[in-house]
């Protein structure tokens, strides 16, 4: 049976008051929103870590793992770039120092030592001294535990060899708010060593005034005559420095002069440097050797929970553990 067609025209469909977007567009919008939220979460979390001084990425070691480097390698090779960065350049380094730090001044000697060489032009010859500075910044740092290094320091007027720590927050808050621990320096010859802590006077970031605690210690014999073990131990609210197991500085947060702030319960990285001239050691003179070497035999970090009853400055065995 057939049905006759209707004589009235067909009715057009009525469009909804609020048209719905195509399903594909809704899916794309959902992906974009999810991605944006993920980026915000990562940025906030990373910013929080950065704000409290915890590196977001790139650290190889930390408070839960020991570190030992005996600088074993071919003569002329560079130290392990996974743990160390060589800093270069001049400009005084905040202390009106004379040297320009170069890559060539930091090498292994092939006999198990890291060598930092300062070359000082003879008195009256002109020219710029060159030297070396090496750091674990951005590669390794620690908050609590014990760090030791066996070093032979150079002797010479105007030389400032140093084994020291800086707070990881340095780029964010500057100095002295980040804190500095000078494990050993010899600005007036190696018959007397200097050991200091430097921190901010008042709330960090509010001013650039610094407080300092520490001083000089007479050595039984010039430190340049042999290798010695220099150690720092960081505990909550306390920093201890020793030379060959002899404690030369013991500072707690209660020793900080008012209105100073204790900033050392935070990650710090290590540095070795050999500066020339500047505000503290003064300029080199005719007695200063042309070639000066700072030798580092090894560096050892022991996490706080692995120290036990071992005295400060204990030597490592072949595996890098304390004995």
C-alpha positions, 0 to 999 in steps of 0.5 A, a space after each residue: 500500500 502506498 501513502 500519499 506525500 504531505 502537501 505541507 512543507 517540512 519543518 526546520 529543526 529548532 536550534 537549542 538556545 545554547 549550542 553544544 560544542 562538538 565532542 572533539 573540541 570539548 576533548 581538546 579543551 579538557 587536554 589543555 586545561 589538564 596540561 595547564 594545571 599540571 604546569 602550575 602544580 610543577 611550578 608551585 612545587 618547584 618554586 617551594 623547593 627553591 624557596 626553602 633552599 632545596 635544589 629541584 633537580 640535578 643533584 647527584 648526592 645528598 645527606 643520605 649518601 656518602 661522598 668520596 673523591 680521591 682525585 685519581 686520574 691522568 695528569 692534566 685531566 679535569 676532576 669529575 664533572 658530575 660532582 665539580 664545576 670550575 668557576 672562571 673569570 675576574 672582577 675582584 670576586 667581592 674582595 678586590 682580588 687580583 686573580 683571574 680564575 681559569 680552567 687551566 689552573 685546575 687539574 689532576 696531577 696523575 698522582 692522586 691529587 687535585 692541583 689548583 695553581 696560582 701563577 703570580 707575575 714577578 714583582 714589577 713585571 706587570 700582568 694579571 695573576 691567574 688561579 683556580 676555583 672549583 665548586 660543587 654548586 648545583 651538583 652536590 650539597 649537604 645539610 647535616 653531616 661531616 665533610 673532610 678534606 686532606 690538603 697541602 696549602 701553599 705559602 706566600 705573601 698575598 695568597 689566600 687558599 681556602 676550603 669553604 662552604 656557601 649556602 645553596 640559596 646564594 643566587 636567591 638571597 645573596 651574601 651574607 644571607 645564604 651563609 658562609 663557613 670558612 673551614 680553613 683559610 691562611 691569609 697571613 701565611 700558613 703558620 696561623 689558620 683562620 676559621 669563620 662563620 658569616 651570616 646575616 645581621 637581622 632577617 635574611 634579605 632585609 639588609 647586607 650587613 654580616 655577623 662573623 664568628 671565629 678567629 685565628 689559630 696558631 699551627 704547631 708547624 707551618 701548614 704548607 710543610 705537609 698535608 693536613 685534614 680539615 673538617 667541618 661537621 654540621 649539626 642542627 644549630 651547631 657547626 664544628 671545625 677541626 684541623 687534624 682532629 683538633 677542634 678549632 671552632 665550635 659555634 652554636 646558634 645561641 652564639 650569634 650576636 643579636 640581631 643576627 640570624 642562624 642560617 646554617 641548617 640548610 643545604 650548603 655546597 663546597 668550594 676550593 679556591 686559591 685567591 691572590 691579593 685582595 682586602 684580606 691577604 694584601 697584595 703579593 710582593 717580591 717574596 711571593 713565588 711565581 708558581 703556587 700549588 694547592 694540593 687536595 688529596 681527597 674529600 670525604 662526606 659522611 652522612 650524619 646518621 653514619 658518623 657514630 663515635 668516629 672523631 673529627 678528621 678521621 682518614 678514609 680507607 681505600 673504599 672511602 669509609 672512615 677508619 
